[in-house]
Amino acid sequence: MSATTAPAAVSGVSSHTQQLNSKDQTPGATRSSRKREKTHSANGHNQMETDLATQSETEAKKAKTATPPSPVVAKPSIHDIYKTLEYGPAPEASNVAEAWLDDHKRSFGHFINGKWYMPEGKRNTYESRNSVNGSRLATTLQGSTEDVEYAVESAKTAYLSWSNLPSHIRARHLYSIARHMQKHARLVSVLESMDNGKPIRESRDSDIPL
């Protein structure tokens, strides 16, 4: 054997040995890999069972604490409405106006100097009655000479400060009065119709806006 062929032979033997060693190690590596896969699969299955159990417990708690559904109330049919002839509340119903009169004890004096003025002593009064059924709406105070003089003196005093206000400030006060009248226009319209007997349409659309 020559010197050049010896290394080749040694290399061939070494390569063959490595192939045998790799064949001997392959079954062991495969078994270890399969074992890891089985372990991973078992862990995943256990985790899935835990998640399902937790989800079931959560749903059971929600079912216990859930509010029962409200009973469904059947709406009346067109036939039922025509049969009973029941109407909804009218926006110009008198109950709101009656309640407002009750809050003021159905008695009114004069509004002078920014407040209600009810003089002491016996004064003449006038009863305002409902034009439909004759029931008493309110009792109002009849003005006397003293009441007129007090109102004029109060107006003169107020004019001293009012005349010194800038025009845009005076406009704010006038605009505020108009806005309050607009805000309570429905109530005033109902009171007007109850007092003078006009149809609500005329009081609401003509008298109060004008």
Backbone as JSON Lines, residues from 0, in Angstrom:
{"i":0,"aa":"M","n":[0.86,-1.19,0.0],"ca":[0.0,0.0,0.0],"c":[0.89,1.23,0.0]}
{"i":1,"aa":"S","n":[0.56,2.12,-0.88],"ca":[1.38,3.31,-1.03],"c":[1.0,4.33,0.0]}
{"i":2,"aa":"A","n":[1.81,5.33,0.12],"ca":[1.56,6.39,1.12],"c":[0.35,7.23,0.77]}
{"i":3,"aa":"T","n":[0.04,7.31,-0.54],"ca":[-1.11,8.14,-0.95],"c":[-2.42,7.44,-0.72]}
{"i":4,"aa":"T","n":[-2.49,6.12,-0.77],"ca":[-3.75,5.4,-0.59],"c":[-4.11,5.19,0.86]}
{"i":5,"aa":"A","n":[-3.12,5.27,1.78],"ca":[-3.39,5.02,3.21],"c":[-4.34,6.04,3.8]}
{"i":6,"aa":"P","n":[-4.13,7.34,3.6],"ca":[-5.1,8.29,4.17],"c":[-6.51,8.12,3.66]}
{"i":7,"aa":"A","n":[-6.65,7.76,2.39],"ca":[-7.98,7.54,1.82],"c":[-8.68,6.4,2.5]}
{"i":8,"aa":"A","n":[-7.9,5.31,2.78],"ca":[-8.5,4.15,3.45],"c":[-8.92,4.5,4.86]}
{"i":9,"aa":"V","n":[-8.04,5.26,5.53],"ca":[-8.38,5.67,6.91],"c":[-9.62,6.56,6.91]}
{"i":10,"aa":"S","n":[-9.7,7.45,5.93],"ca":[-10.86,8.33,5.83],"c":[-12.15,7.55,5.6]}
{"i":11,"aa":"G","n":[-12.08,6.51,4.77],"ca":[-13.25,5.69,4.49],"c":[-13.71,4.96,5.72]}
{"i":12,"aa":"V","n":[-12.73,4.41,6.5],"ca":[-13.09,3.69,7.73],"c":[-13.74,4.63,8.72]}
{"i":13,"aa":"S","n":[-13.17,5.85,8.84],"ca":[-13.74,6.83,9.77],"c":[-15.15,7.23,9.38]}
{"i":14,"aa":"S","n":[-15.36,7.42,8.06],"ca":[-16.69,7.8,7.6],"c":[-17.69,6.71,7.86]}
{"i":15,"aa":"H","n":[-17.28,5.46,7.67],"ca":[-18.16,4.33,7.91],"c":[-18.51,4.23,9.4]}
{"i":16,"aa":"T","n":[-17.51,4.49,10.25],"ca":[-17.75,4.43,11.7],"c":[-18.74,5.49,12.13]}
{"i":17,"aa":"Q","n":[-18.61,6.71,11.57],"ca":[-19.55,7.78,11.92],"c":[-20.98,7.45,11.48]}
{"i":18,"aa":"Q","n":[-21.09,6.8,10.3],"ca":[-22.43,6.42,9.85],"c":[-23.06,5.4,10.78]}
{"i":19,"aa":"L","n":[-22.22,4.4,11.26],"ca":[-22.74,3.41,12.2],"c":[-23.17,4.07,13.52]}
{"i":20,"aa":"N","n":[-22.33,5.01,13.99],"ca":[-22.65,5.68,15.25],"c":[-23.95,6.49,15.12]}
{"i":21,"aa":"S","n":[-24.09,7.16,13.95],"ca":[-25.31,7.94,13.76],"c":[-26.53,7.05,13.68]}
{"i":22,"aa":"K","n":[-26.37,5.85,13.08],"ca":[-27.5,4.91,13.03],"c":[-27.84,4.4,14.41]}
{"i":23,"aa":"D","n":[-26.79,4.18,15.24],"ca":[-27.05,3.7,16.6],"c":[-27.74,4.77,17.46]}
{"i":24,"aa":"Q","n":[-27.45,6.08,17.2],"ca":[-28.04,7.14,18.01],"c":[-29.45,7.54,17.55]}
{"i":25,"aa":"T","n":[-29.81,7.25,16.3],"ca":[-31.1,7.7,15.76],"c":[-32.3,7.15,16.5]}
{"i":26,"aa":"P","n":[-32.4,5.83,16.82],"ca":[-33.56,5.31,17.54],"c":[-33.75,5.96,18.9]}
{"i":27,"aa":"G","n":[-32.65,6.2,19.62],"ca":[-32.75,6.83,20.94],"c":[-33.28,8.24,20.85]}
{"i":28,"aa":"A","n":[-32.78,8.99,19.87],"ca":[-33.24,10.36,19.69],"c":[-34.71,10.41,19.31]}
{"i":29,"aa":"T","n":[-35.13,9.44,18.49],"ca":[-36.53,9.39,18.08],"c":[-37.43,9.11,19.27]}
{"i":30,"aa":"R","n":[-37.01,8.13,20.12],"ca":[-37.81,7.81,21.31],"c":[-37.92,9.01,22.25]}
{"i":31,"aa":"S","n":[-36.81,9.75,22.41],"ca":[-36.83,10.93,23.28],"c":[-37.75,12.0,22.72]}
{"i":32,"aa":"S","n":[-37.73,12.18,21.39],"ca":[-38.59,13.18,20.76],"c":[-40.05,12.82,20.91]}
{"i":33,"aa":"R","n":[-40.37,11.51,20.74],"ca":[-41.75,11.06,20.9],"c":[-42.23,11.25,22.33]}
{"i":34,"aa":"K","n":[-41.33,11.01,23.26],"ca":[-41.68,11.17,24.67],"c":[-42.02,12.63,24.98]}
{"i":35,"aa":"R","n":[-41.19,13.54,24.42],"ca":[-41.48,14.95,24.64],"c":[-42.82,15.35,24.01]}
{"i":36,"aa":"E","n":[-43.12,14.81,22.82],"ca":[-44.38,15.13,22.16],"c":[-45.57,14.64,22.99]}
{"i":37,"aa":"K","n":[-45.43,13.4,23.55],"ca":[-46.52,12.87,24.37],"c":[-46.73,13.73,25.62]}
{"i":38,"aa":"T","n":[-45.61,14.13,26.23],"ca":[-45.71,14.98,27.43],"c":[-46.37,16.31,27.11]}
{"i":39,"aa":"H","n":[-45.96,16.93,25.98],"ca":[-46.54,18.21,25.57],"c":[-48.02,18.07,25.26]}
{"i":40,"aa":"S","n":[-48.39,16.97,24.61],"ca":[-49.8,16.74,24.28],"c":[-50.63,16.56,25.54]}
{"i":41,"aa":"A","n":[-50.07,15.82,26.53],"ca":[-50.79,15.6,27.79],"c":[-50.97,16.91,28.54]}
{"i":42,"aa":"N","n":[-49.91,17.73,28.55],"ca":[-50.02,19.02,29.23],"c":[-51.08,19.91,28.57]}
{"i":43,"aa":"G","n":[-51.09,19.91,27.22],"ca":[-52.09,20.7,26.51],"c":[-53.5,20.23,26.79]}
{"i":44,"aa":"H","n":[-53.68,18.89,26.88],"ca":[-55.0,18.34,27.17],"c":[-55.45,18.73,28.57]}
{"i":45,"aa":"N","n":[-54.53,18.66,29.53],"ca":[-54.86,19.05,30.9],"c":[-55.22,20.53,30.98]}
{"i":46,"aa":"Q","n":[-54.47,21.38,30.28],"ca":[-54.76,22.81,30.28],"c":[-56.12,23.11,29.67]}
{"i":47,"aa":"M","n":[-56.46,22.35,28.61],"ca":[-57.77,22.53,27.98],"c":[-58.89,22.16,28.93]}
{"i":48,"aa":"E","n":[-58.7,21.04,29.68],"ca":[-59.73,20.64,30.64],"c":[-59.88,21.69,31.74]}
{"i":49,"aa":"T","n":[-58.74,22.26,32.18],"ca":[-58.8,23.31,33.21],"c":[-59.54,24.54,32.72]}
{"i":50,"aa":"D","n":[-59.25,24.96,31.47],"ca":[-59.93,26.13,30.9],"c":[-61.42,25.9,30.77]}
{"i":51,"aa":"L","n":[-61.83,24.69,30.34],"ca":[-63.25,24.39,30.21],"c":[-63.95,24.4,31.56]}
{"i":52,"aa":"A","n":[-63.26,23.86,32.58],"ca":[-63.86,23.86,33.91],"c":[-64.02,25.28,34.45]}
{"i":53,"aa":"T","n":[-63.0,26.12,34.22],"ca":[-63.09,27.52,34.67],"c":[-64.2,28.26,33.94]}
{"i":54,"aa":"Q","n":[-64.33,28.03,32.64],"ca":[-65.38,28.67,31.87],"c":[-66.76,28.23,32.34]}
{"i":55,"aa":"S","n":[-66.91,26.94,32.69],"ca":[-68.2,26.45,33.18],"c":[-68.56,27.09,34.51]}
{"i":56,"aa":"E","n":[-67.56,27.23,35.41],"ca":[-67.81,27.86,36.7],"c":[-68.22,29.33,36.53]}
{"i":57,"aa":"T","n":[-67.54,30.04,35.6],"ca":[-67.89,31.44,35.36],"c":[-69.3,31.58,34.83]}
{"i":58,"aa":"E","n":[-69.68,30.73,33.87],"ca":[-71.03,30.79,33.31],"c":[-72.08,30.46,34.37]}
{"i":59,"aa":"A","n":[-71.74,29.51,35.28],"ca":[-72.69,29.15,36.34],"c":[-72.9,30.32,37.3]}
{"i":60,"aa":"K","n":[-71.82,31.07,37.63],"ca":[-71.94,32.24,38.5],"c":[-72.77,33.33,37.84]}
{"i":61,"aa":"K","n":[-72.54,33.56,36.53],"ca":[-73.32,34.56,35.81],"c":[-74.8,34.2,35.78]}
{"i":62,"aa":"A","n":[-75.08,32.9,35.62],"ca":[-76.48,32.47,35.57],"c":[-77.17,32.68,36.91]}
{"i":63,"aa":"K","n":[-76.41,32.55,38.03],"ca":[-77.02,32.75,39.35],"c":[-77.3,34.22,39.62]}
{"i":64,"aa":"T","n":[-76.36,35.09,39.2],"ca":[-76.48,36.52,39.48],"c":[-77.23,37.29,38.4]}
{"i":65,"aa":"A","n":[-77.62,36.65,37.31],"ca":[-78.28,37.35,36.21],"c":[-79.68,37.81,36.64]}
{"i":66,"aa":"T","n":[-80.05,39.02,36.19],"ca":[-81.38,39.57,36.5],"c":[-82.43,38.9,35.62]}
{"i":67,"aa":"P","n":[-83.5,38.44,36.21],"ca":[-84.52,37.79,35.38],"c":[-85.13,38.78,34.39]}
{"i":68,"aa":"P","n":[-85.47,38.34,33.23],"ca":[-86.02,39.25,32.21],"c":[-87.35,39.84,32.66]}
{"i":69,"aa":"S","n":[-87.56,41.1,32.28],"ca":[-88.8,41.79,32.62],"c":[-89.96,41.19,31.83]}
{"i":70,"aa":"P","n":[-91.12,41.14,32.45],"ca":[-92.27,40.6,31.72],"c":[-92.63,41.49,30.55]}
{"i":71,"aa":"V","n":[-92.98,40.89,29.47],"ca":[-93.33,41.62,28.25],"c":[-94.79,42.05,28.34]}
{"i":72,"aa":"V","n":[-94.99,43.36,28.25],"ca":[-96.35,43.91,28.3],"c":[-96.86,44.09,26.88]}
{"i":73,"aa":"A","n":[-97.94,43.47,26.61],"ca":[-98.49,43.53,25.26],"c":[-99.07,44.91,24.98]}
{"i":74,"aa":"K","n":[-98.74,45.46,23.84],"ca":[-99.26,46.77,23.45],"c":[-100.7,46.61,22.95]}
{"i":75,"aa":"P","n":[-101.55,47.6,23.25],"ca":[-102.94,47.49,22.79],"c":[-103.0,47.56,21.27]}
{"i":76,"aa":"S","n":[-103.9,46.81,20.72],"ca":[-104.09,46.81,19.28],"c":[-104.95,48.0,18.87]}
{"i":77,"aa":"I","n":[-105.03,48.23,17.56],"ca":[-105.88,49.31,17.05],"c":[-107.34,49.07,17.43]}
{"i":78,"aa":"H","n":[-107.75,47.82,17.43],"ca":[-109.12,47.48,17.8],"c":[-109.38,47.84,19.26]}
{"i":79,"aa":"D","n":[-108.4,47.55,20.14],"ca":[-108.57,47.88,21.57],"c":[-108.64,49.39,21.78]}
{"i":80,"aa":"I","n":[-107.83,50.13,21.05],"ca":[-107.84,51.6,21.2],"c":[-109.18,52.17,20.78]}
{"i":81,"aa":"Y","n":[-109.71,51.71,19.65],"ca":[-111.01,52.2,19.2],"c":[-112.14,51.75,20.14]}
{"i":82,"aa":"K","n":[-111.95,50.59,20.76],"ca":[-112.99,50.07,21.64],"c":[-113.06,50.87,22.94]}
{"i":83,"aa":"T","n":[-111.91,51.19,23.5],"ca":[-111.88,51.92,24.77],"c":[-111.95,53.43,24.58]}
{"i":84,"aa":"L","n":[-111.49,53.92,23.41],"ca":[-111.47,55.36,23.12],"c":[-110.7,56.15,24.2]}
{"i":85,"aa":"E","n":[-109.58,55.6,24.6],"ca":[-108.74,56.28,25.58],"c":[-107.71,57.15,24.85]}
{"i":86,"aa":"Y","n":[-107.6,58.4,25.27],"ca":[-106.7,59.33,24.64],"c":[-105.51,59.61,25.56]}
{"i":87,"aa":"G","n":[-104.4,59.98,24.97],"ca":[-103.24,60.35,25.75],"c":[-103.42,61.71,26.4]}
{"i":88,"aa":"P","n":[-102.54,62.04,27.34],"ca":[-102.66,63.34,28.02],"c":[-102.43,64.49,27.06]}
{"i":89,"aa":"A","n":[-103.27,65.49,27.15],"ca":[-103.15,66.67,26.28],"c":[-102.06,67.59,26.83]}
{"i":90,"aa":"P","n":[-101.22,68.15,25.96],"ca":[-100.17,69.07,26.44],"c":[-100.74,70.33,27.07]}
{"i":91,"aa":"E","n":[-101.97,70.69,26.71],"ca":[-102.61,71.88,27.3],"c":[-103.64,71.49,28.35]}
{"i":92,"aa":"A","n":[-103.43,70.37,29.03],"ca":[-104.35,69.97,30.09],"c":[-104.27,70.97,31.24]}
{"i":93,"aa":"S","n":[-105.38,71.07,31.97],"ca":[-105.46,72.08,33.02],"c":[-104.82,71.64,34.34]}
{"i":94,"aa":"N","n":[-104.4,70.38,34.45],"ca":[-103.88,69.91,35.75],"c":[-102.62,70.66,36.16]}
{"i":95,"aa":"V","n":[-101.75,70.99,35.19],"ca":[-100.53,71.72,35.53],"c":[-100.86,73.13,36.02]}
{"i":96,"aa":"A","n":[-101.8,73.78,35.35],"ca":[-102.2,75.13,35.77],"c":[-102.88,75.09,37.14]}
{"i":97,"aa":"E","n":[-103.7,74.08,37.38],"ca":[-104.35,73.96,38.68],"c":[-103.31,73.76,39.79]}
{"i":98,"aa":"A","n":[-102.3,72.94,39.52],"ca":[-101.24,72.71,40.5],"c":[-100.45,73.99,40.77]}
{"i":99,"aa":"W","n":[-100.21,74.78,39.73],"ca":[-99.48,76.05,39.9],"c":[-100.29,77.02,40.76]}
{"i":100,"aa":"L","n":[-101.6,77.07,40.54],"ca":[-102.45,77.93,41.36],"c":[-102.46,77.47,42.81]}
{"i":101,"aa":"D","n":[-102.47,76.16,43.02],"ca":[-102.45,75.65,44.4],"c":[-101.14,76.0,45.1]}
{"i":102,"aa":"D","n":[-100.02,75.95,44.35],"ca":[-98.73,76.3,44.95],"c":[-98.71,77.75,45.43]}
{"i":103,"aa":"H","n":[-99.47,78.61,44.76],"ca":[-99.54,80.03,45.15],"c":[-100.77,80.31,46.02]}
{"i":104,"aa":"K","n":[-101.38,79.26,46.54],"ca":[-102.53,79.37,47.45],"c":[-103.7,80.12,46.83]}
{"i":105,"aa":"R","n":[-103.69,80.18,45.51],"ca":[-104.78,80.81,44.75],"c":[-105.1,82.23,45.22]}
{"i":106,"aa":"S","n":[-104.08,82.93,45.62],"ca":[-104.25,84.31,46.07],"c":[-103.05,85.12,45.6]}
{"i":107,"aa":"F","n":[-103.34,86.26,44.93],"ca":[-102.27,87.08,44.36],"c":[-102.49,88.54,44.72]}
{"i":108,"aa":"G","n":[-101.35,89.18,45.08],"ca":[-101.38,90.6,45.32],"c":[-100.82,91.35,44.12]}
{"i":109,"aa":"H","n":[-100.14,92.47,44.38],"ca":[-99.51,93.25,43.31],"c":[-98.01,92.91,43.25]}
{"i":110,"aa":"F","n":[-97.48,92.9,42.05],"ca":[-96.04,92.68,41.88],"c":[-95.39,94.04,41.66]}
{"i":111,"aa":"I","n":[-94.83,94.61,42.74],"ca":[-94.25,95.96,42.71],"c":[-92.83,95.89,43.28]}
{"i":112,"aa":"N","n":[-91.93,96.61,42.65],"ca":[-90.55,96.72,43.13],"c":[-89.86,95.36,43.21]}
{"i":113,"aa":"G","n":[-90.17,94.49,42.25],"ca":[-89.49,93.2,42.15],"c":[-89.98,92.13,43.1]}
{"i":114,"aa":"K","n":[-91.12,92.29,43.72],"ca":[-91.62,91.27,44.65],"c":[-93.14,91.4,44.76]}
{"i":115,"aa":"W","n":[-93.76,90.34,45.3],"ca":[-95.2,90.36,45.49],"c":[-95.54,91.25,46.69]}
{"i":116,"aa":"Y","n":[-96.46,92.15,46.45],"ca":[-96.84,93.15,47.46],"c":[-98.26,92.87,47.9]}
{"i":117,"aa":"M","n":[-98.41,92.54,49.2],"ca":[-99.72,92.28,49.78],"c":[-99.9,93.24,50.96]}
{"i":118,"aa":"P","n":[-100.56,94.38,50.76],"ca":[-100.68,95.37,51.84],"c":[-101.55,94.85,52.98]}
{"i":119,"aa":"E","n":[-101.26,95.37,54.15],"ca":[-102.03,94.98,55.32],"c":[-103.38,95.71,55.35]}
{"i":120,"aa":"G","n":[-104.27,95.2,56.12],"ca":[-105.59,95.81,56.21],"c":[-106.58,95.19,55.24]}
{"i":121,"aa":"K","n":[-107.79,95.6,55.39],"ca":[-108.85,95.07,54.54],"c":[-108.81,95.73,53.18]}
{"i":122,"aa":"R","n":[-108.73,94.94,52.15],"ca":[-108.7,95.44,50.77],"c":[-109.77,94.72,49.95]}
{"i":123,"aa":"N","n":[-110.2,95.41,48.92],"ca":[-111.16,94.79,48.0],"c":[-110.45,93.74,47.14]}
{"i":124,"aa":"T","n":[-111.11,92.64,46.94],"ca":[-110.55,91.55,46.13],"c":[-111.52,91.2,45.01]}
{"i":125,"aa":"Y","n":[-110.99,90.45,44.08],"ca":[-111.8,90.02,42.94],"c":[-111.5,88.56,42.69]}
{"i":126,"aa":"E","n":[-112.54,87.77,42.51],"ca":[-112.37,86.35,42.27],"c":[-112.42,86.06,40.77]}
{"i":127,"aa":"S","n":[-111.37,85.39,40.31],"ca":[-111.33,84.95,38.91],"c":[-111.83,83.51,38.85]}
{"i":128,"aa":"R","n":[-112.83,83.29,38.0],"ca":[-113.47,81.97,37.95],"c":[-113.26,81.33,36.58]}
{"i":129,"aa":"N","n":[-113.26,80.02,36.61],"ca":[-113.13,79.25,35.38],"c":[-114.36,79.45,34.52]}
{"i":130,"aa":"S","n":[-114.13,79.86,33.28],"ca":[-115.26,80.16,32.39],"c":[-116.01,78.93,31.95]}
{"i":131,"aa":"V","n":[-115.47,77.75,32.2],"ca":[-116.12,76.52,31.76],"c":[-117.06,75.98,32.82]}
{"i":132,"aa":"N","n":[-116.56,75.85,34.05],"ca":[-117.38,75.24,35.1],"c":[-117.67,76.18,36.27]}
{"i":133,"aa":"G","n":[-117.16,77.42,36.22],"ca":[-117.46,78.38,37.27],"c":[-116.67,78.21,38.55]}
{"i":134,"aa":"S","n":[-115.72,77.28,38.59],"ca":[-114.92,77.08,39.81],"c":[-113.95,78.25,39.99]}
{"i":135,"aa":"R","n":[-113.58,78.5,41.24],"ca":[-112.69,79.62,41.54],"c":[-111.26,79.3,41.15]}
{"i":136,"aa":"L","n":[-110.68,80.17,40.34],"ca":[-109.28,80.0,39.96],"c":[-108.36,80.63,40.99]}
{"i":137,"aa":"A","n":[-108.59,81.9,41.3],"ca":[-107.75,82.6,42.26],"c":[-108.43,83.88,42.7]}
{"i":138,"aa":"T","n":[-107.94,84.42,43.8],"ca":[-108.4,85.7,44.3],"c":[-107.31,86.74,44.06]}
{"i":139,"aa":"T","n":[-107.66,87.83,43.41],"ca":[-106.7,88.89,43.11],"c":[-107.04,90.15,43.89]}
{"i":140,"aa":"L","n":[-106.02,90.94,44.16],"ca":[-106.19,92.15,44.95],"c":[-106.54,93.32,44.04]}
{"i":141,"aa":"Q","n":[-107.54,94.07,44.44],"ca":[-107.92,95.26,43.69],"c":[-107.06,96.45,44.13]}
{"i":142,"aa":"G","n":[-106.43,97.1,43.15],"ca":[-105.53,98.2,43.48],"c":[-106.26,99.43,43.97]}
{"i":143,"aa":"S","n":[-105.61,100.12,44.91],"ca":[-106.15,101.36,45.45],"c":[-105.22,102.51,45.08]}
{"i":144,"aa":"T","n":[-105.6,103.72,45.5],"ca":[-104.76,104.9,45.22],"c":[-103.39,104.75,45.87]}
{"i":145,"aa":"E","n":[-103.35,104.23,47.08],"ca":[-102.07,104.03,47.77],"c":[-101.18,103.05,47.02]}
{"i":146,"aa":"D","n":[-101.78,102.0,46.46],"ca":[-101.0,101.0,45.7],"c":[-100.41,101.63,44.44]}
{"i":147,"aa":"V","n":[-101.18,102.48,43.78],"ca":[-100.7,103.13,42.57],"c":[-99.55,104.07,42.89]}
{"i":148,"aa":"E","n":[-99.69,104.84,43.98],"ca":[-98.62,105.75,44.36],"c":[-97.34,104.99,44.73]}
{"i":149,"aa":"Y","n":[-97.49,103.88,45.41],"ca":[-96.31,103.08,45.77],"c":[-95.63,102.52,44.52]}
{"i":150,"aa":"A","n":[-96.41,102.09,43.53],"ca":[-95.85,101.57,42.29],"c":[-95.12,102.66,41.52]}
{"i":151,"aa":"V","n":[-95.67,103.89,41.48],"ca":[-95.03,104.99,40.76],"c":[-93.73,105.4,41.43]}
{"i":152,"aa":"E","n":[-93.71,105.49,42.76],"ca":[-92.49,105.85,43.47],"c":[-91.41,104.78,43.29]}
{"i":153,"aa":"S","n":[-91.8,103.53,43.28],"ca":[-90.84,102.45,43.06],"c":[-90.25,102.52,41.66]}
{"i":154,"aa":"A","n":[-91.07,102.86,40.68],"ca":[-90.59,102.97,39.3],"c":[-89.63,104.14,39.15]}
{"i":155,"aa":"K","n":[-89.92,105.26,39.82],"ca":[-89.0,106.4,39.76],"c":[-87.64,106.05,40.37]}
{"i":156,"aa":"T","n":[-87.66,105.34,41.47],"ca":[-86.4,104.95,42.12],"c":[-85.61,103.98,41.24]}
{"i":157,"aa":"A","n":[-86.31,103.05,40.63],"ca":[-85.63,102.08,39.77],"c":[-85.08,102.73,38.51]}
{"i":158,"aa":"Y","n":[-85.73,103.79,38.06],"ca":[-85.28,104.45,36.83],"c":[-83.9,105.09,37.0]}
{"i":159,"aa":"L","n":[-83.56,105.51,38.21],"ca":[-82.26,106.15,38.44],"c":[-81.11,105.2,38.1]}
{"i":160,"aa":"S","n":[-81.23,103.95,38.5],"ca":[-80.18,102.97,38.19],"c":[-80.36,102.39,36.79]}
{"i":161,"aa":"W","n":[-81.61,102.24,36.38],"ca":[-81.88,101.67,35.04],"c":[-81.37,102.58,33.93]}
{"i":162,"aa":"S","n":[-81.54,103.88,34.08],"ca":[-81.13,104.82,33.03],"c":[-79.61,104.91,32.9]}
{"i":163,"aa":"N","n":[-78.89,104.52,33.93],"ca":[-77.43,104.57,33.88],"c":[-76.8,103.29,33.33]}
{"i":164,"aa":"L","n":[-77.62,102.28,33.09],"ca":[-77.09,101.02,32.54],"c":[-76.79,101.19,31.06]}
{"i":165,"aa":"P","n":[-75.72,100.55,30.57],"ca":[-75.47,100.55,29.12],"c":[-76.62,99.87,28.37]}
{"i":166,"aa":"S","n":[-76.75,100.21,27.13],"ca":[-77.88,99.69,26.36],"c":[-77.85,98.18,26.25]}
{"i":167,"aa":"H","n":[-76.65,97.59,26.12],"ca":[-76.61,96.13,25.96],"c":[-76.98,95.42,27.27]}
{"i":168,"aa":"I","n":[-76.74,96.04,28.43],"ca":[-77.17,95.45,29.69],"c":[-78.68,95.5,29.83]}
{"i":169,"aa":"R","n":[-79.28,96.63,29.45],"ca":[-80.74,96.72,29.49],"c":[-81.37,95.72,28.52]}
{"i":170,"aa":"A","n":[-80.7,95.52,27.39],"ca":[-81.21,94.53,26.43],"c":[-81.2,93.13,27.02]}
{"i":171,"aa":"R","n":[-80.2,92.84,27.84],"ca":[-80.15,91.52,28.47],"c":[-81.35,91.29,29.39]}
{"i":172,"aa":"H","n":[-81.71,92.31,30.16],"ca":[-82.86,92.16,31.07],"c":[-84.16,91.99,30.29]}
{"i":173,"aa":"L","n":[-84.34,92.77,29.24],"ca":[-85.55,92.64,28.43],"c":[-85.6,91.28,27.73]}
{"i":174,"aa":"Y","n":[-84.44,90.83,27.26],"ca":[-84.39,89.52,26.59],"c":[-84.68,88.41,27.6]}
{"i":175,"aa":"S","n":[-84.22,88.57,28.85],"ca":[-84.5,87.56,29.87],"c":[-85.99,87.45,30.16]}
{"i":176,"aa":"I","n":[-86.67,88.6,30.22],"ca":[-88.12,88.58,30.43],"c":[-88.82,87.85,29.29]}
{"i":177,"aa":"A","n":[-88.41,88.15,28.06],"ca":[-89.02,87.49,26.9],"c":[-88.76,85.99,26.91]}
{"i":178,"aa":"R","n":[-87.56,85.58,27.29],"ca":[-87.24,84.16,27.33],"c":[-88.05,83.43,28.4]}
{"i":179,"aa":"H","n":[-88.26,84.07,29.55],"ca":[-89.06,83.45,30.59],"c":[-90.53,83.34,30.17]}
{"i":180,"aa":"M","n":[-91.02,84.32,29.47],"ca":[-92.38,84.23,28.95],"c":[-92.49,83.1,27.93]}
{"i":181,"aa":"Q","n":[-91.49,82.97,27.1],"ca":[-91.48,81.89,26.11],"c":[-91.38,80.53,26.79]}
{"i":182,"aa":"K","n":[-90.58,80.43,27.84],"ca":[-90.41,79.17,28.56],"c":[-91.72,78.7,29.18]}
{"i":183,"aa":"H","n":[-92.5,79.64,29.72],"ca":[-93.75,79.29,30.39],"c":[-94.98,79.66,29.57]}
{"i":184,"aa":"A","n":[-94.81,79.75,28.27],"ca":[-95.91,80.18,27.4],"c":[-97.09,79.21,27.46]}
{"i":185,"aa":"R","n":[-96.83,77.92,27.54],"ca":[-97.94,76.96,27.57],"c":[-98.77,77.12,28.84]}
{"i":186,"aa":"L","n":[-98.1,77.31,29.97],"ca":[-98.83,77.5,31.23],"c":[-99.66,78.78,31.19]}
{"i":187,"aa":"V","n":[-99.06,79.86,30.7],"ca":[-99.78,81.14,30.64],"c":[-100.96,81.03,29.67]}
{"i":188,"aa":"S","n":[-100.78,80.31,28.58],"ca":[-101.87,80.15,27.61],"c":[-103.05,79.4,28.21]}
{"i":189,"aa":"V","n":[-102.75,78.34,28.96],"ca":[-103.83,77.58,29.59],"c":[-104.56,78.43,30.62]}
{"i":190,"aa":"L","n":[-103.8,79.18,31.43],"ca":[-104.43,80.07,32.41],"c":[-105.3,81.13,31.73]}
{"i":191,"aa":"E","n":[-104.83,81.66,30.62],"ca":[-105.59,82.67,29.89],"c":[-106.91,82.1,29.36]}
{"i":192,"aa":"S","n":[-106.84,80.89,28.81],"ca":[-108.06,80.27,28.29],"c":[-109.02,79.9,29.4]}
{"i":193,"aa":"M","n":[-108.5,79.45,30.54],"ca":[-109.36,79.13,31.67],"c":[-110.04,80.39,32.22]}
{"i":194,"aa":"D","n":[-109.34,81.5,32.14],"ca":[-109.88,82.74,32.71],"c":[-110.87,83.43,31.79]}
{"i":195,"aa":"N","n":[-110.55,83.53,30.49],"ca":[-111.42,84.31,29.6],"c":[-112.27,83.45,28.66]}
{"i":196,"aa":"G","n":[-112.06,82.14,28.65],"ca":[-112.9,81.26,27.85],"c":[-112.52,81.15,26.39]}
{"i":197,"aa":"K","n":[-111.4,81.73,25.99],"ca":[-110.98,81.62,24.58],"c":[-110.48,80.21,24.28]}
{"i":198,"aa":"P","n":[-110.57,79.79,23.01],"ca":[-109.96,78.51,22.64],"c":[-108.45,78.55,22.88]}
{"i":199,"aa":"I","n":[-107.9,77.42,23.24],"ca":[-106.47,77.36,23.55],"c":[-105.63,77.75,22.34]}
{"i":200,"aa":"R","n":[-106.12,77.46,21.15],"ca":[-105.36,77.81,19.95],"c":[-105.2,79.32,19.82]}
{"i":201,"aa":"E","n":[-106.25,80.07,20.16],"ca":[-106.18,81.54,20.05],"c":[-105.28,82.11,21.14]}
{"i":202,"aa":"S","n":[-105.39,81.6,22.35],"ca":[-104.53,82.1,23.43],"c":[-103.06,81.73,23.19]}
{"i":203,"aa":"R","n":[-102.83,80.5,22.73],"ca":[-101.47,80.01,22.55],"c":[-100.77,80.63,21.35]}
{"i":204,"aa":"D","n":[-101.5,80.78,20.24],"ca":[-100.87,81.22,18.99],"c":[-101.01,82.71,18.73]}
{"i":205,"aa":"S","n":[-101.9,83.4,19.45],"ca":[-102.12,84.8,19.17],"c":[-101.89,85.7,20.37]}
{"i":206,"aa":"D","n":[-102.66,85.48,21.44],"ca":[-102.63,86.41,22.57],"c":[-101.26,86.44,23.26]}
{"i":207,"aa":"I","n":[-100.76,85.28,23.65],"ca":[-99.51,85.22,24.41],"c":[-98.3,85.62,23.57]}
{"i":208,"aa":"P","n":[-98.14,85.15,22.34],"ca":[-96.98,85.6,21.54],"c":[-97.0,87.1,21.26]}
{"i":209,"aa":"L","n":[-98.19,87.68,21.09],"ca":[-98.28,89.1,20.81],"c":[-98.2,89.95,22.09]}
